[in-house]
Amino acid sequence: MGIGLIFPGQASQFSGMGKELFDSSPIARAVFEEASDALSLDVAALCFSGTEDELRLTENTQPAIFTVSVAAFRVLDSEVSLTPVCVAGHSLGEYSALVAADVFPLRDSVRVLRSRGRYMQDAVPVGAGAMAAIMGLSPEAVEAVCASVKDKGVVSPANFNGGDQVVISGSTAAVDAACEAAKSAGAKRALPLPVSAPFHCALMQPAANRLSPELRAIPQGPFRFPVVANVTAEVYPAGVPAAEMLIRQIESPVRWEASVRRMCDLGVSAFMEIGPGKVLSGLVKRIERGAKTASFGVPAEIESARALLG
């Protein structure tokens, strides 16, 4: 059975995430300690006792989810010696995937994610941007809806999540207009999302410009296993710096449905979600109904992980 590893992005966070791993594993504690040292911030305290508002602030959310995900990966890898066909991560989860694949060092990655969150938040004044989930329309129909309201401002698909769910992103007025247009076009729901910035759209270009030099400064190692990129839904090609893909990712849509299908094409038939929550497992089930899934984010899930991994 071909195994694919997937790493979550924003919206998977919750107060207390990672605490059981931290309490039970020296390997997990070492990850938290390295991340805390790199940021001069107590990441464990943020993850374990941060308020909902603190954890929703994107410059906190991104390094927090990343730290828990990498800790969970290293604990699981120490137990079963993971040999996946390939791996992928949703948005910031792609950084977790690259660290798992030994491409980027943990210390540099958590620093860049702190900056990434800050620059994304700074790119658009609070309240000026928005995101919404459109359910029940095809990706092509959502793209047409966005094009139909372009006079209201920037709005475009941000996440092609699969299962007839497309997240749109842009200026608040344009997103509101697109939601109304989507309903008129037959969407089952058009649900505003509680986010602090309009991610993965053209409004993020200032963030991409600011983050570029920091990303390009990260030393890159050889891939331990293939990583499927968000922006192309293809394996990172040989010779292309990972930083260039991640720069593009900031203002490009996350092609999650296509990424999952590509992983299946490569031989993946079972997906292991590593990190907090089970958001991606739910999306996989809607994309590939026959795929097996399991998650690992707490020690109690080790047996179900072993069962999936064989």
Secondary structure in CASP SS format (residue, H / E / C, confidence):
PFRMAT SS
TARGET T0000
AUTHOR 0000-0000-0000
METHOD secondary structure of the structure
MODEL  1
M C 1.00
G C 1.00
I E 1.00
G E 1.00
L E 1.00
I E 1.00
F E 1.00
P C 1.00
G C 1.00
Q C 1.00
A C 1.00
S C 1.00
Q C 1.00
F C 1.00
S C 1.00
G C 1.00
M C 1.00
G C 1.00
K H 1.00
E H 1.00
L H 1.00
F H 1.00
D H 1.00
S H 1.00
S C 1.00
P H 1.00
I H 1.00
A H 1.00
R H 1.00
A H 1.00
V H 1.00
F H 1.00
E H 1.00
E H 1.00
A H 1.00
S H 1.00
D H 1.00
A H 1.00
L H 1.00
S C 1.00
L C 1.00
D C 1.00
V H 1.00
A H 1.00
A H 1.00
L H 1.00
C H 1.00
F H 1.00
S H 1.00
G C 1.00
T C 1.00
E H 1.00
D H 1.00
E H 1.00
L H 1.00
R H 1.00
L C 1.00
T H 1.00
E H 1.00
N H 1.00
T H 1.00
Q H 1.00
P H 1.00
A H 1.00
I H 1.00
F H 1.00
T H 1.00
V H 1.00
S H 1.00
V H 1.00
A H 1.00
A H 1.00
F H 1.00
R H 1.00
V H 1.00
L H 1.00
D H 1.00
S H 1.00
E H 1.00
V H 1.00
S C 1.00
L C 1.00
T C 1.00
P C 1.00
V C 1.00
C E 1.00
V E 1.00
A E 1.00
G E 1.00
H C 1.00
S C 1.00
L C 1.00
G H 1.00
E H 1.00
Y H 1.00
S H 1.00
A H 1.00
L H 1.00
V H 1.00
A H 1.00
A C 1.00
D C 1.00
V C 1.00
F C 1.00
P C 1.00
L H 1.00
R H 1.00
D H 1.00
S H 1.00
V H 1.00
R H 1.00
V H 1.00
L H 1.00
R H 1.00
S H 1.00
R H 1.00
G H 1.00
R H 1.00
Y H 1.00
M H 1.00
Q H 1.00
D H 1.00
A H 1.00
V C 1.00
P C 1.00
V C 1.00
G C 1.00
A C 1.00
G E 1.00
A E 1.00
M E 1.00
A E 1.00
A E 1.00
I E 1.00
M E 1.00
G C 1.00
L C 1.00
S C 1.00
P H 1.00
E H 1.00
A H 1.00
V H 1.00
E H 1.00
A H 1.00
V H 1.00
C H 1.00
A H 1.00
S H 1.00
V C 1.00
K H 1.00
D H 1.00
K H 1.00
G C 1.00
V C 1.00
V E 1.00
S E 1.00
P E 1.00
A E 1.00
N E 1.00
F E 1.00
N E 1.00
G E 1.00
G C 1.00
D C 1.00
Q E 1.00
V E 1.00
V E 1.00
I E 1.00
S E 1.00
G E 1.00
S E 1.00
T H 1.00
A H 1.00
A H 1.00
V H 1.00
D H 1.00
A H 1.00
A H 1.00
C H 1.00
E H 1.00
A H 1.00
A H 1.00
K H 1.00
S H 1.00
A C 1.00
G C 1.00
A C 1.00
K C 1.00
R E 1.00
A E 1.00
L E 1.00
P E 1.00
L C 1.00
P C 1.00
V C 1.00
S C 1.00
A C 1.00
P C 1.00
F C 1.00
H C 1.00
C C 1.00
A H 1.00
L H 1.00
M H 1.00
Q H 1.00
P H 1.00
A H 1.00
A H 1.00
N H 1.00
R H 1.00
L H 1.00
S H 1.00
P H 1.00
E H 1.00
L H 1.00
R H 1.00
A C 1.00
I C 1.00
P C 1.00
Q C 1.00
G C 1.00
P C 1.00
F C 1.00
R C 1.00
F C 1.00
P C 1.00
V E 1.00
V E 1.00
A C 1.00
N C 1.00
V C 1.00
T C 1.00
A C 1.00
E C 1.00
V E 1.00
Y C 1.00
P C 1.00
A C 1.00
G C 1.00
V C 1.00
P C 1.00
A H 1.00
A H 1.00
E H 1.00
M H 1.00
L H 1.00
I H 1.00
R H 1.00
Q H 1.00
I H 1.00
E H 1.00
S C 1.00
P C 1.00
V E 1.00
R C 1.00
W H 1.00
E H 1.00
A H 1.00
S H 1.00
V H 1.00
R H 1.00
R H 1.00
M H 1.00
C H 1.00
D H 1.00
L C 1.00
G C 1.00
V C 1.00
S C 1.00
A E 1.00
F E 1.00
M E 1.00
E E 1.00
I E 1.00
G C 1.00
P C 1.00
G C 1.00
K C 1.00
V H 1.00
L H 1.00
S H 1.00
G H 1.00
L H 1.00
V H 1.00
K H 1.00
R H 1.00
I H 1.00
E C 1.00
R C 1.00
G C 1.00
A C 1.00
K E 1.00
T E 1.00
A E 1.00
S E 1.00
F E 1.00
G C 1.00
V C 1.00
P H 1.00
A H 1.00
E H 1.00
I H 1.00
E H 1.00
S H 1.00
A H 1.00
R H 1.00
A H 1.00
L H 1.00
L H 1.00
G C 1.00
END
